[in-house]
């Protein structure tokens, strides 16, 4: 029986044809850096160790994907000194310089893509090449700057056709190391679980600019940069204890297939800048303790444009 032999190395390929999360690792002390003598293709496939919270069976659990080309990893050879059955279980980050893409030299990303010098996950501060996400280090990042540069606003009615601007809240980001727990993907999707004292927040960001953020006081900001489609197959209950403001820049339509009610416990105003028309295939009843109708003129015999009822 072989004894396990530990190794450190660099991932040079993750194009696993079996899609098991395997990678090809060039290991220090076992493999030469000369890719002409030992090419990436000739390195053995290394299997990933998965956590006990993942079943690693029939698609149940977390997909064992994470390292990219250029990632330093730690593992062991199941076959000892023979070094043909590698298993990896951890990654090693650090502060690196941008290596040149040198043909024939291993222990780096053979494609020259990593470490990043630009893009959504590139370093945004003066500490070049720090592998810990800048959001986690309190330095900000594109997920925050993109939001700041694209803040929205809407109209809030304050009187009869009088409005004020209601601004989209700015990001509540005030992270400090080591409290912000960040997960970031290659294309720029981000999740933050920030435990910074006094600035606790949860933030989910899609690279398109759509996001959801919960601030330290429980405030929620949700933004969708494209179409939003929502379906509820059961009942839907909404309780708003404060004011509600809705602005639709395009047309709006509400269809009630089984009727409905609008109840206001206080005054209700409907203001229309253009024409206002009500049509019904049945009766229209207007009742009140006092009813006032004003206009110039008032036509009680019907408007020919409206009388052709078909709705």
VOGU-3710 file (C-alpha; in Angstrom, 3 decimals, decimal comma):
1> xxxxxxxxxx> 0,000/0,000/0,000  1,368/3,394/-1,005  1,690/6,249/1,457  0,170/9,582/0,543  2,680/12,118/-0,741  1,833/15,815/-0,458  2,362/18,321/-3,243  1,944/21,958/-4,221  1,410/22,955/-7,800  -0,261/25,154/-10,391
11> xxxxxxxxxx> -3,401/24,353/-12,374  -2,670/24,445/-16,097  -5,917/23,007/-17,475  -9,479/22,439/-16,269  -10,968/21,196/-19,548  -12,002/17,893/-18,012  -13,649/15,726/-20,720  -15,551/13,829/-18,011  -16,756/17,087/-16,378  -15,891/15,848/-12,883
21> xxxxxxxxxx> -14,047/18,973/-11,755  -10,672/17,394/-12,473  -7,711/19,625/-13,352  -4,168/19,151/-14,608  -1,580/20,322/-12,074  2,131/20,900/-12,563  3,619/19,927/-9,179  6,738/21,388/-7,584  9,514/18,823/-7,211  7,769/16,321/-9,471
31> xxxxxxxxxx> 7,302/18,060/-12,802  9,716/20,185/-14,797  8,728/23,728/-15,754  9,856/22,962/-19,304  6,620/22,262/-21,198  8,649/20,964/-24,128  9,757/18,070/-21,940  6,422/17,650/-20,155  3,426/19,276/-21,813  0,215/20,258/-20,035
41> xxxxxxxxxx> -1,601/17,538/-21,977  0,693/14,871/-20,492  0,022/15,850/-16,861  -2,277/13,429/-14,964  -5,825/14,456/-14,090  -6,248/15,437/-10,432  -9,557/14,745/-8,684  -11,090/17,336/-6,335  -11,893/16,591/-2,694  -15,416/17,809/-1,886
51> xxxxxxxxxx> -16,750/18,878/1,542  -18,924/16,562/3,624  -21,811/18,998/3,014  -21,781/17,901/-0,634  -23,056/14,421/-1,497  -20,858/14,276/-4,634  -23,385/11,792/-5,971  -25,965/12,038/-8,766  -25,589/15,803/-9,048  -26,465/16,369/-5,375
61> xxxxxxxxxx> -24,363/18,998/-3,631  -22,059/21,767/-4,840  -20,461/21,529/-8,278  -16,700/20,953/-7,738  -15,549/23,887/-9,846  -13,395/26,749/-8,640  -9,699/26,799/-9,593  -8,728/28,473/-12,846  -5,583/28,135/-14,912  -2,802/29,648/-12,830
71> xxxxxxxxxx> -4,324/28,786/-9,431  -1,882/27,383/-6,857  -3,270/24,285/-5,170  -2,388/21,770/-2,455  -3,017/18,048/-2,678  -1,559/14,587/-2,399  -0,726/11,612/-4,576  -2,780/8,568/-3,663  -0,093/6,377/-5,182  2,739/7,995/-3,216
81> xxxxxxxxxx> 6,027/8,665/-4,978  4,744/7,308/-8,278  2,790/10,567/-8,616  0,170/9,416/-11,108  -3,000/9,661/-8,994  -3,206/13,257/-7,729  -5,997/14,596/-5,537  -6,348/18,296/-4,695  -8,295/19,834/-1,843  -7,193/23,433/-1,333
91> xxxxxxxxxx> -6,087/26,593/-3,112  -3,346/29,063/-2,182  -3,803/32,776/-2,827  -1,229/35,498/-2,431  0,162/38,680/-3,933  1,647/38,077/-7,331  3,224/39,931/-10,203  1,794/39,630/-13,684  3,867/36,869/-15,313  4,697/37,134/-18,955
101> xxxxxxxxxx> 3,315/34,502/-21,272  6,569/32,708/-21,983  6,332/29,800/-24,445  7,659/26,568/-23,041  7,510/27,626/-19,365  5,053/26,006/-16,984  3,793/26,726/-13,478  1,492/29,445/-14,838  -1,640/29,831/-16,925  -0,593/28,567/-20,366
111> xxxxxxxxxx> -3,281/30,753/-21,946  -1,967/33,932/-20,322  -5,392/34,954/-18,972  -4,628/34,668/-15,251  -3,802/36,448/-13,039  -6,161/39,167/-14,255  -4,968/42,627/-15,210  -8,403/43,892/-16,286  -12,060/42,881/-16,112  -14,668/42,597/-13,343
121> xxxxxxxxxx> -12,371/40,773/-10,926  -9,119/42,624/-11,591  -7,502/44,510/-8,726  -8,982/48,005/-8,255  -6,461/49,346/-5,737  -2,754/50,030/-5,400  -1,972/46,586/-3,992  -1,509/44,983/-7,390  -2,095/41,277/-7,690  -3,780/40,590/-4,335
131> xxxxxxxxxx> -5,798/37,414/-4,830  -8,357/38,374/-2,166  -11,290/40,166/-3,798  -11,043/43,946/-3,418  -14,630/44,060/-2,095  -13,540/41,874/0,804  -10,579/44,164/1,494  -12,759/47,277/1,759  -11,413/48,672/-1,529  -14,659/48,547/-3,512
141> xxxxxxxxxx> -15,021/46,993/-6,941  -16,903/47,141/-10,237  -20,071/45,755/-8,642  -20,195/48,944/-6,549  -18,818/51,523/-8,993  -21,154/50,352/-11,765  -24,118/50,880/-9,456  -22,972/54,351/-8,415  -22,562/55,363/-12,059  -26,055/54,143/-13,018
151> xxxxxxxxxx> -28,332/55,396/-10,238  -31,975/55,809/-11,273  -34,701/58,231/-10,191  -38,488/58,403/-10,311  -41,229/60,965/-9,748  -43,026/61,236/-6,422  -46,285/63,222/-6,388  -46,438/65,991/-3,786  -49,609/67,816/-4,955  -51,936/68,350/-7,920
161> xxxxxxxxxx> -49,547/67,568/-10,789  -46,639/68,534/-8,591  -43,740/66,102/-8,276  -40,330/65,708/-6,734  -37,509/63,340/-7,686  -37,133/60,149/-5,672  -33,542/58,963/-6,069  -32,377/55,344/-6,115  -30,458/54,720/-2,888  -26,696/54,520/-3,326
171> xxxxxxxxxx> -24,902/51,286/-2,378  -24,547/50,791/1,369  -21,039/49,382/0,923  -18,712/50,228/3,834  -16,861/46,938/4,184  -13,790/46,439/6,322  -11,401/43,516/6,253  -11,843/40,778/7,486  -15,641/40,973/7,810  -16,931/40,925/4,223
181> xxxxxxxxxx> -17,416/37,406/2,847  -17,358/37,648/-0,957  -18,041/35,115/-3,679  -17,174/36,269/-7,197  -17,318/34,377/-10,502  -15,156/34,722/-13,587  -17,637/36,845/-15,548  -18,330/39,224/-12,655  -21,336/37,870/-10,717  -20,920/38,744/-7,035
191> xxxxxxxxxx> -22,390/37,772/-3,672  -21,452/39,641/-0,510  -22,312/38,671/3,055  -20,891/41,628/4,928  -20,528/41,398/8,715  -18,663/44,709/9,110  -19,871/46,111/12,482  -22,510/48,758/11,809  -22,518/48,075/8,063  -23,923/44,554/7,903
201> xxxxxxxxxx> -25,439/43,877/4,504  -26,253/41,243/1,888  -25,634/42,026/-1,769  -26,234/39,937/-4,884  -25,036/41,436/-8,160  -25,423/40,209/-11,747  -22,761/41,327/-14,213  -25,472/43,035/-16,315  -26,107/45,507/-13,477  -29,164/43,836/-11,954
211> xxxxxxxxxx> -28,839/43,499/-8,179  -30,500/43,079/-4,793  -29,090/44,601/-1,622  -30,178/44,486/2,020  -28,712/47,337/4,069  -27,742/47,344/7,764  -31,180/48,692/8,721  -33,009/46,062/6,646  -33,642/48,394/3,689  -33,954/46,429/0,449
221> xxxxxxxxxx> -33,052/47,788/-2,970  -33,864/45,669/-6,036  -33,027/46,639/-9,600  -33,583/44,724/-12,837  -31,922/46,228/-15,898  -34,043/44,296/-18,384  -37,463/42,632/-18,407  -38,845/41,432/-15,073  -41,313/38,541/-15,178  -42,952/37,308/-11,993
231> xxxxxxxxxx> -45,532/34,537/-11,547  -47,386/33,546/-8,364  -49,390/30,325/-8,657  -51,128/30,852/-5,325  -52,329/33,887/-3,375  -50,193/37,013/-3,198  -50,477/39,306/-0,178  -48,757/42,689/-0,021  -48,862/44,927/3,065  -47,260/48,365/2,810
241> xxxxxxxxxx> -47,342/50,274/6,083  -45,847/53,442/4,617  -46,407/55,307/1,340  -46,277/53,624/-2,060  -45,057/55,243/-5,277  -45,291/53,561/-8,665  -44,079/55,141/-11,909  -44,621/53,492/-15,294  -42,846/55,215/-18,183  -44,595/53,046/-20,767
251> xxxxxxxxxx> -48,220/51,911/-20,904  -49,797/49,982/-18,020  -52,565/47,375/-18,088  -54,357/45,580/-15,249  -56,660/42,642/-16,018  -58,950/41,283/-13,266  -60,424/38,000/-14,473  -62,714/37,632/-11,451  -63,556/41,217/-10,544  -62,110/43,167/-7,675
261> xxxxxxxxxx> -62,408/46,148/-5,350  -60,564/49,398/-4,726  -61,124/50,643/-1,181  -59,814/53,927/0,166  -60,418/54,765/3,822  -59,746/58,428/3,066  -59,974/60,761/0,061  -59,095/59,276/-3,329  -57,950/61,444/-6,230  -57,619/60,411/-9,864
271> xxxxxxxxxx> -55,837/63,017/-11,974  -55,586/62,655/-15,757  -53,755/65,046/-18,082  -55,668/63,776/-21,128  -59,119/62,252/-21,698  -60,661/59,975/-19,054  -63,111/57,331/-20,273  -65,091/54,659/-18,421  -66,832/51,885/-20,338  -68,980/49,024/-19,029
281> xxxxxxxxxx> -70,956/46,263/-20,755  -73,332/46,463/-17,772  -74,511/49,343/-15,597  -72,402/52,190/-14,281  -73,540/53,426/-10,864  -72,256/56,604/-9,231  -73,469/57,220/-5,689  -72,375/59,587/-2,962  -73,696/61,689/-0,108  -72,974/64,646/-2,376
291> xxxxxxxxxx> -72,196/64,406/-6,084  -70,742/67,238/-8,134  -70,117/67,192/-11,878  -68,463/70,106/-13,591  -67,246/70,658/-17,126  -67,498/72,801/-20,226  -69,774/71,489/-21,659  -71,511/68,587/-19,881  -73,048/66,111/-22,347  -75,443/63,674/-20,690
301> xxxxxxxxxx> -76,622/62,129/-23,955  -73,353/60,395/-24,714  -70,337/61,014/-26,878  -70,587/59,314/-30,288  -66,969/58,221/-29,887  -67,805/56,457/-26,631  -71,289/55,148/-27,472  -69,908/52,462/-29,755  -69,327/50,417/-26,669  -67,525/47,237/-27,802
311> x> -64,550/47,201/-25,517
//
